[in-house]
Amino acid sequence: MAPRLREEEDTLRLAPHDEDGNMWPKALCAHRIKVLTFFISQDYDCFYAQVVENARPALKSLPLGIKQKSILATCNYVARRRGVRKLQPISDAKKLCPDLVLADGEDLSAFRDVSKRLHAMLRSYSWNHKVERLGLDEIFIDVTDIVAYNVPLLNRNALSSSFFCLSQTDPEQGFSFDASAVAGCVVGPALEGNNSTECENPLHVRLLLASHLARYLRLKIEEEGYTSACGISTNKLLSKLVGSVNKPRNQTTLLSFQHEDALSFLDPHGLRKVPGIGGKIAHALESFYLGRHADTDTYTNGSAVTVADFRRRPDVSAALLERLLGARIGSERGVGDKIWALLHGVDDAEVKAASNVPTQISIEDTYPGPQGGLRTFVEIEREMTKLAASLLRRLHVDLTEEVEETQGDGAATAQADDLIPLEADTACSKRRKWLAHPKTIRLSTRPKTSYSDGKPYNWGRASRSQPLPTFIFSRSSSSLNDTALVARLVKETLLPMFLALNPDKGGWNIGMINICVANIIPTAGDPGAAGCGRDISQMFRKQEDVLREFRVHDDDDHDGKNAASQVDQGSSPRSSDHNAAPVSDNSRECQYSTEITDDEPEGWGDLEGSLSCQYCGHMIPPFAVAAHERYHEFEDG
């Protein structure tokens, strides 16, 4: 029987006064640091370089850089010891390290695959499914529940022979560890006294357990061939920041028993180093503090102002930050309170629950060539085709999974409309099943700019969205490189969207194109999809099987029995005549057909008798046909 969790409500409230005796602002006093919330920040070391090195082990001892356009996206630590740094122009990197080996980083497919595999591995150890991935190389894990479960299991009399349980049902699943000390490096004050004193402090015990769990997960990642750096603390801000203290291939735990401990750790950092404070906000804060226009490249050159300098300035407050930052175009509401809290080490953001599907998928490329950006229709169409092909490959990789369909398998047959065939039908054929369907496609473009123009990076960026055409999910597409499908998407969707965004055909100078699919909805019936209800098509298919046992038959009435049998046979799914002539109305632009085509979308298209709208391609249940016709009438008007 699993040990009962102690229902403690230990919270470390912010003191009403700061280190100088001044009262805390009212906005900040509302925040609390929850002692029972613990976070692990996993950051893979020079991730792109590690992926290339694992594919080509001979490169591990050489200075390696990952090239994206004319910029070095990242580099390994051999190159960094030679003075090379990430986000550096390749020309500058070559001057510092002439023998720098460059690997192409334009195609992110290999990096995404590895990131997805490592994320899935870490998710398998989570109980609350709160494993949030930031980009491809960083992960936040909320380990509050699993740490709290293991607190009562500690034997204070044999700390060096402790056991961390990883399962609530199997007490033998876990790992042994030495609980007499925190695993890895430590930042912050040590408790006065001996081990018994530390065991009396609930915060220290939980941080200790979290550190050993982080070490276990970090070693599991190394078994996959990748090293990482970890940070362990009580919120996402501090865990990310402390994780960068000892890199690479290490971990650091922040022991902040009082709020002053967190401030002491945070204060020496530059404003730009604080997670949540981006380049534009850091530039605005530094310019205000210095009374002049501050350096815009704070990421490369570092911040000129530390957290302590800015926070301790007498006139700085949450209200001032709101006036300073809230007036900017696109600023979020309450940005002053948020930044003020971050400057005090307070971050209430929770780790988002892991999902089987991403929130959106986008493909982008820039065109900074010496002759300018894209200028002709041929160039636009060529680049659109490349991006669309890459996007469709991403959709198949991220939004489908391979399943095996055995002949005679009723469950597989029932869901055949949602499967993409991969090979010829055999006794056991492989297909890919859609996990989710994006509903929206968005195209963004911007003109080419340069530093000499004095314009910001995203100057002139414009976007246009519309429903994603349903032929993308065609069951006839059996390849990840379906050139016909790519060409149709470009011709029928992307090029018209581009012309609507850029109507001046004589003045094109396109420096960036981004194609994004969003509003990704998990498919009905997916058991792992949060918030998904039952698959209504499956419900209709199975209703005969469910109701059959409740039917009353007269065993003496053979005619009635035969009639009932005939009724059962006649009610099987897909029994209607799909070759029936389409229902047409020449007076309307919208027509419907009962013919089953490869372009049927998932959902209502799986229901018997649904009608396909020739105008928009959606499958409409018969009772909704009239209303759908009215919709197109108003749309045309």
N, C-alpha and C positions, 0 to 999 in steps of 0.2 A: 504494500500500500504506500502510495506516494506521501512523503511528509507534508504536513500542512504548512502553507506559507504563512509567515508572520505578517499580520496586517498592520504594518507600521506606517506612520504618517510623518516620518522625519523629513523636515524641510529646512533648508538653510535660507532664511529670509535675509534680504538685504538690510543691513543696519540702517537706522534712520539718519545716521551721520556718516560723512566720508572721513578719510584719514586726517583731514585738516579740521574736523569738528563742525563742518558746515552741514546744514540740513540737506538731505537728498531731495531732488525735485519730485513733485507729486507724481509726475508721469512715470518716473523710474521706480518709485516705491510699489507700484502695482505689479512689477515683475518679481518672480521668485525663481530661484535655482532649485530644481527638484533633486533631492539627494538620491531618490530611488530611480532616476532615469540615467542610464549609462550608455555611452555611445563609443563605438569603435570606428575610426576612420582608416580605411585601407587605401593606400596610394601606391600603385605599382611603379617601380623604379624605371624611368625612361622607357615607358611601355612600348612605344612603337619600335624602338631599337631592340628591345628584348624579343619581340615577335620576329623581327628579321634575323636576329642572331640565332634563335632556335631553329629557324628554317635553314640557315647557313651557319653552322657552328664555327667555321673557320674565321668568321668575322668577330668573334668575341674578344680576341686579343688585339684587334685593330681599332683605330679611331673611326667610329661610324656615325654618320649623320643621315637623318631622314629628310629628304628633299620634297618640298611642296612649292611649286613654282620657283621663285628665286629666293625663297626663305628656307631656313633650316628649322623644320618643325620641332625636332628634338635631336639629341645626340647621346651616345653612351658615355659612361664615366671615363673611359679611356680618352675620348676626345675632350671631355671637360677638364681633365688634368692638363691638357695642352692649351687651355685658354678658350676653347670653343664653348659657346653657350647656345641654348635653344632660342628660337625666334630671331636669329642673327642672319643678316644677308649672307648668302653663300659666298659671295666674293670676299667678304671680310673674314669668313671662317677659313677659306682657302689660304689667305695670307698668314693667318695664325698657325694653320696646320696644313701644309701643302700635300701631305699624304692622306688627307681625310677621304675616307671611302663614302660615297654617296649612294643611298638606296632610295628608290622611288616610293614616295608616300602618298601619291595622288589617289590611288585606288585603296580605299579603306576596308575592303572586304575582308582581308585576312585579319586585320586588327579588330574588326567588329566580331568576327567569329570567335576569336580567342576571348575577347571581353565577355561575350555572351556565355561562353563555356565556364569561365571563372565565376561569373555572377550566379549561374545556376548551381555551381558547387557550393558557394557560400550560402545561397538560399536554402540548401538542403539541411543546413545546421541551425536555421532560424525557426523558432517556435511561433513567433508573432508575425512572421512573413514581412517584417519591416527591414528590408534590405534595399536601399536606394542607390542607384547608379548615377553618378555625375559624369557625363562624357563617357569615354571608353576606359579610363584608367583610374577612376576613383569611386569608392563605395563607402556609404555610411551604413552601419548596422546598429540597430537598437537591441541591446542584449539585456534589458532590464529584467525581463521575465525569467530567463534562464539563469541569470546571476542570483536573483532572489530565491529561486528554487534550490540552489546549491548552498546558500548560507546555512540552513539548519544541518546540512550534511557534514559540515566541518567538525572535525574532532580536535578540540583545543589542546588535547594532551598528546596528539601525534600529528602536528601540522606538516612535518616533513614527508609524511606518507599519506597525503590527502588524495582524494579521487573526485574528479569533476564529472558529474553525470550529464550526459548529452541527450537522454531520452526520459520521458515521463513514464513510459511503460516497460522499458528494459533497463533494469538497474546495472547491468553489466556493460552497457554501451557508454563509453566515456574514455577518460585518460587519467593517468596518475600525474601528480605534480607536487611540488614543494610549496606549501602555503605559508612557510615561515618568512617569505620575502616576496616583494612585487617582482613580476617577470619583466626583464628588460631595464631600460633606463627610467629614471624618476626625476621629475621637476617639482619643486615645492618643498615646504618644510616637513621634516620628519617629526613624528609624535614623540614626546618625551616619555621615556620609560622603556619597557621591554615588550616582548611579543604579546604578553597578556594585555598590556595597555592598548596595543593596536587592535586586538581582537574585541575590545570593549567598544571601539569606535565603529558604528555601522557603516559609515561612509568609507573608512579605510578598508574594511572587509570586502565591500562590494567592488571597490576599485582594484583590490588585489585579485579577486576572482575574475574580473573583467580582463585584467592584464594577462592572466594565464590562458584564458579563452582566446584572446587576441594572438598570443604566441602559437597556440595550437592551430588556429586558422591560417596564420602566416606560414607555418611549416607545411600545411596542406597545400597552400598555393605553390610553395617551392617544389613540392612533389610533381606539380604540373609543369615545372620548368621556369617559374617566374618568381622574382623576388619583389618585396614590397616593404613599405614603411608604414607603421601604425601609430595612431594617437588614441589615447584612452582618457576620456574625461566625462563631465556631466552634461555637456551640450555639444551641438554640432560645431559651433564656432571654436570652442576651446580644443575639442578633439582634433579638428583639422589643423589648427595652429600648432599644437604641441607635437603632432605627428611629423612636422617638418623640421623639428629640432635635431634629430639624429637620423640622417639619411646617408646612404641607402641601407637597405636590408637590416632594419632595426625597428625598435618600437619604444615609445615614451609614454609614461603615465603622469598626468598632472594631479598632484595631491593638493587640492585646494580645500582645506577644511574650513576656512573663513573666506569671506568675500575679498578681503585684503590680499589673500594668497593669489586669487585669480587676477586681481589688478596688478600685483607685482610681476606676474608673468606677462601680462598683456602690455604694460606700459612701455617697455623699450622698443616695441615693434613700430615700424613706420605705418602711416595711415593706409598706404596701398597694400600692406601685407594682411590687413584684417579681412577675413572672408566676409563678403557681403558689401564691402566698400570697393566699388569698381573704379576704373580710371577716371571717369568724368566726375564722380563724387569726390574722389581724392583730390583732383585738380581744383575743384571748387572750394574744398575745405582748406587746402594749402594756400590758395590765392587769398582767401579771407584772412587766414592767420598771418601771412607774410605781408599783406597789404600791397601786393603787386601780383602780376601775372606769373604764376608758378610754372615749373617745367611740366609739359604735357606728357612726356614719356616717363612717368613715375615707375612703370613696370621694369624698364631697363635700368634707369639711373637711380632708382630708389626714391623713397619719400624724403623730403626735407624736413618734415614735421613728424614727431613721434606721437603716439596715442596720449602719453602723459602730458606732453607739451600742450596739445590741443584741449584735452579734457580739463586741465587745471586752469585754463585761461578764465578769468573771472566772468567775462561777459558771455561765455559759451553756455547754452542751455538747449533743451529740447525745442523750446519755442523759437529760439534763434535759428536752429537748424531747419525748422519747418519753413521759416521765412526765406532762408538762404537756398534751400534745395527744393522746396515745394513749389516755387514759382517757375521752375523749369518745365518746358513742354514735355509731357509724357511722364511726369513724376507721379509716383503712387501716393495715395492719401496716407497721411501719418508717417511720412518718410523721416521727419524730424525725430519722433519718438523711437523709431526703429534704429536709426544711426546712433542716437544717444545711448540706447541700450547696448548696442554692439561695442561702443567705446568703453562700456563698463563691464564687458565680458558676459552680458546677458543675451541669450538667444533662445527664444521659445519655440523655434521651428522644430517640428517633429520629423522623424524619418518616415518617408512615404512607404506605404506597403508595396511590396514587390508585385509586379504584374507580369502576366505572360506575354503581353504585347506592349509596345511603346506607345506614347501619347501621340507622337507624330514621327514621320520619316521624311527627311529632306535631302536633296542632292544639290550642291552648289559648285560653281566654278567661276573663276575670275579671268579676265582677259586684259592683262596689262602690257601687251606687246609694244615694241618700239614704234610701230606704225599706228598705234591707237587701238581702240576696241573693235568689236564686230560692227561692220558697216554695211554689208550686203545681205540680201535675203538668203543667198546660198550659204553664207557663213552662219547665219542665224539657224537655218534648218539643220545644218550639219551638227552644230553644237547641241541643239535641242534633241536631236536623235541620240547623241552620246549620253546626255543626261537622262533621257527617258529610259534608255536601255539599262542604265545603272540603277534607276529608281525601281524598275520592274524586278530586277534581280534582288534588290533589297526587300521588296514586298514578298517575294517567294521565300527568301531566307528567314525573314523576321516574322512573317505572318502565317506561315504554313508549317505543318509538321508531317512527317512521313508515317503512314499507317499501312498495315497489310490487310488486304481484303481477300478472304478465302471464299471460293465458290460455295454457295449455299448458306453463307453467313447472313442471317436475316438482318442483324444490326448494321453490318456494313452496307448491305443492299439498300436499307432504308435511308442511309445517308449518302448514297452514291451521287446525288446531285451536288454535293458540296466537296467532291473529291476531284482532284486533277490526276488523270492517268499518267504514269511514268513509263510504262512499258506495256507490251502486248498482254492480253488477258491470258493468264495461266491458272494453274490450280491455286496459286497464291500470288496475286499481282500486287505490286507496290503502287500506292497513290499518295498524293500530298493533300492534306485536308486544311482548309482555311480556318485559322484560329480566330481571325477578325477581319472585318471589312472596313477600309477607310471610306468615308462618305464625302469628303471634300478634297479638292485639289486646288493648290494655290501657286500662282506664278509670280515671281518678283524679279524685277530688273532694276538696274541703275546705270547711269552713264559712266564712262571712264573718267576718273579724276586723278590728279597727281598732287604731290605736296606743294608744288609751285602754284597751284590754283588757289590755295588758301581755303579750300572747301573741306568740310568734314568727310569722313570715309563713306558714310551712307547718304551723302547729298544726292537728292533726286531719286531716291529709291521709291519705287511704286509697286503695288501688289494688286492682284485680282484673283478672286476665288469663285468657284462654281462647283456644282456636284460632280463627283468623280464618275465618269461613264462606267456603266456596269459591264461592258464587254471586257474590262480588265480581268474579271473573274471567270472568263470563258473556260468551260471544261474541255474545250478542244485544244487549249494550249498545253502542250506536253513538254515544253522546254523552257528553261530559264532564259534562253536567248531567242525569244520568238520575235523575229524581225518584222513579220507582218503585223503583229500586235503593237510593236513599237511605232512602226510607220503610221498605223491608224491613229494612235494616241497623239502623235505629233501633228498629223494633218487635220484631224477633226477637233482637237481640243487645244493643244498648246500653241500652235501658230495663230489661230483666231484670238486666243487670249493675249498673245504677244502684240498683235496688230491693234487690239483695243487699248493696250497700254502705251504703245508707241505708234501712233497713227502717222507721224511724219516720216514717210519712207525715204526722203532725201537727206535726213539729218541724223541718221543713226550713228551712235558711237558707244556701243554697249560694253560696259566694263564688268558686268556681273549678271549671271542668270541663276536663279534658285527655283527649284521645283519641289514642292512639299505636299504631302498628303496628310490630312489631319482628320479630327473627329472619328477616330478609329474605334469601332464598336465591336466587342467580342461577339462571335457568332452564337446564335441561340443553341442551347443544349450543351455548350461547353462547360463541363463541371468545374473547371478551374477559373472560369470567368466570373469575377465578382460582380454582383448586381444583375446577372443574366437570369432570366426566367426560363420557363420550360419552352422547348421547341414545339410550337403549336402544330407544325406539320407532322411531327412524330406522334403527337397526341391523337390526331385524327387517324393516323395509320394504325395505331394500336387499339383504337376504341372497340373494334370488333372482337379482338382477343380478350379484352377486359370484360365486355358485356356477354360473351358467349356462355360463360358458366352460370349466368343469372337467367338465361332463357329457359322457359318451361316448355317441354316437348311431351306429347302424348305418345308413349311407346307403342300403343295399339294402333295408332293412326299413322300407318306407313306413308300415306300420301302427305300428311302434314309434316312428317319427318323429312321426307324427300323435299317438300317445298321449303322447309327451314334450311335444309342443306343447300338448296339452290340459292336461297337468299344469302347464305354465308359466302358462297362462292362468288356471287355477283357483286359482293360489296368489297372485294379486294381492291387495294389501291391501284391507281392508273388503269382502271377498267374502262374509262371513257374512250371514245373514238377520237384519237388525236389527229386523225387525218380529215376531220370534218372541215367543211369549207369555212373560211374565216368570216366573222361577222363584220360587215362593212356598212358604212354610211357615207355616201358620196358627198353629202352636204357638210361633213365635218372633216377637219384636217387630221383628227386623232382617230385611228382605227385600231381594232382589237382582233387578235387571232388566237385560236386555241392550239395552234401548232407549237410544238416544243422545239426550241432552237438552242443553239450553243450559247446564245447571249442571255439566257435566263439568269436573273439575279437570284441570290439565295433569299430565303424568307418566304414571302407569299407565293413565289414561283414554285415552291415545293408542294403546294396544295392542289388537290384535284379540282379541275374546272377553272383555274385562274386564267385570266385573259391578259395577253401581252399588248401593251400600248405601242403602236407602230411609231408614234411621235416621240415619246420619251424613253421607250424601251422597258419601262417598269412593269412588273407583274401585278395585276389588280384583281382582287377577289370580285366575283360577280356583283355582290351587293354594293360595291363602291364604284362601279363603272360610270353610272350617271353623274355622281359627284365629281369624278375625275374629268369627265368631259366638260363639265361646267368650269372646272379649273382652267383648262386650256382655252375655253372661250374668253374668260376674263383676261387670261394672259395675253392672248392675241389682241384684245381690245386695248 
